Amino acid sequence: MAAGSVRRRRIAAFAVLVAVGLSMTQQPAGALPPPPPNPSNSSIGAAQAQANAKAGQVGQITSQLSAAQAALQSLQDDVELKQENANKAMVDLQSAQDAATAAQHGADAAQVAATAAGDAINQLRDQVDQFAAGSFEQGAALGSVAAYLTANSPKDLLERQLLLNDISGSELNILDRMQQARIEKANADSLARAALNTARARQAAAAAAKHSADVAIAAAQAAAGSEAAQTGRLQADQAALQQQLATAQADVAGLKAARQQYLNWLAQKQAADAAASAKATHGRTGGVLTVTGNGSVADVLRRAMSAIGVIYAWGGGNAHGPTRGIHDGGVADSFGDFNKIGFDCSGLMVYAFAGAGVGLPHYSGYQYTSGQHVPLSAIQPGDMLFYSSNGAPSGIHHVTLYVGSGQMIEAYESGTTVRVTPVRYYGGIMPYATRML
C-alpha cells in the first residue's frame, strides 16, 4: 500500500511538472505568469532529513519483523511436528486398544477352553474312580498272585493275565490324559493372562503418550499464537511507518517539484527576455523532465508495474504477458499453478524487459549473467536483484526488479500475486545486482 501511494504521488508530481512546463510553452513572450514559489534549500534539506529518518525507522522495524517472522515460522514448524507426534500417538493408541480387545477375546476363549478342560478332567477322574472300584472288587482274585494260583486251567490263567494288563493300561492312559488336560488348562490360563496384561499395559502407555502429545500441541500453539500477535503488531507498525515514509518522500518530491517549476519559469523568462522580438515559445529549454522512448528503464518499470495483482503461476510469463503455468510435481502443483494464467519470478522479468526491446531467458540463473553486475550499494531502478540458497550463482532461485526508494516488484511464490514490497536484504540476497540498461 505504501509503495503504491509513493508511486501515485510521484506520478502526480510528474504530471504537475509536465503540465506546468507545457503551460509555460504556450505563454507568449512578455506575458509570463507570476513566478511560482521557490522553496528554500533549508526547507528541502529538512524534508529530506525527515524522509531519511523515516526510512531508517522502516529499516529497523523491517529487521525486527524479519526476526519475528523467522521465529514465528520456527514455532509453526514446531506445532506441525507436535501435531504429527499426536497423530502417531493416536495411531499407537488405536493399535493398543485393538490389541487389548483381541487379548480380551483370547482370554475369554481361554476361559472357555479352561472350563472344557476342567469338565474333561472331571470325566477322566470318574473313569479312574470306576477302574479303581473295579480293581478293588476283583482284587482278591485278580489283583494278586492268587489270581494265577486259583486259575482252573492254562486258558483261564491267560485270560486273567490279559485282563490285568488291560486294566493297568487303561488306568495309565486315563492318568496320562488327565495330566495333559491339567497342563493344557494351566498353559492356556497363563498365556491368556499374560497377553491381556501386556495389552492393557500398552494401552495405558499409549493413552499417556496421547495425553502428553495433546499437552505439547497446546503449549506450541499458545507460543505460536503469542508470536503471531507480536508479528501482527510489528506489521501494523511497519505499515504505519511506511505510510509516514511515503508522506515524507512525497513532501520532498513536492518541494523539489516546486523548485523545478521555479527554475523552469526562470529559464523561460530568461529565454523570453533574450528573444523579446520573437513570439516563439521556449518552454522546453528549462529542463522539464521528459520520458524517453523505447528502450528506457521507464518502459521496463511501467511494464512490470502493470502486472501488479496478476496471479503467480510457476513457469508462467513470456515477452507478451502472463501465460499458463506448468507442472512441477510438487508445491506449485498443489496450488494448481498448471491451471492458472500468470507469472513466475523470471517470467515477470522476461515480460518487463521485453517492453524495452531486451530479450531475457526464462531462468533466473541465466538472467543473473545477462548484464552488468553492480554492487547493492549502487543499485538503481530497473536493476534485477537475485536471491540464492548458497550465496553463489549456482544457488539462485529468485529474481526481483528494483523500482527505487528501497522497494522492489516480484512474483514471489505460489498462492500470491505480483506485488511491490521492501527489498529483503536477508534470506540469501546476492551481493551484486544485474543492470541491463
Beta strands, then each sheet from edge to edge (+ up, - down):
strand 1: 323-324
strand 2: 341-342
strand 3: 372-375
strand 4: 384-388
strand 5: 396-404
strand 6: 407-410
strand 7: 419-422
strand 8: 432-435
sheet 1: 1+ 2-
sheet 2: 3+ 8-
sheet 3: 4+ 5- 6+ 7-
end
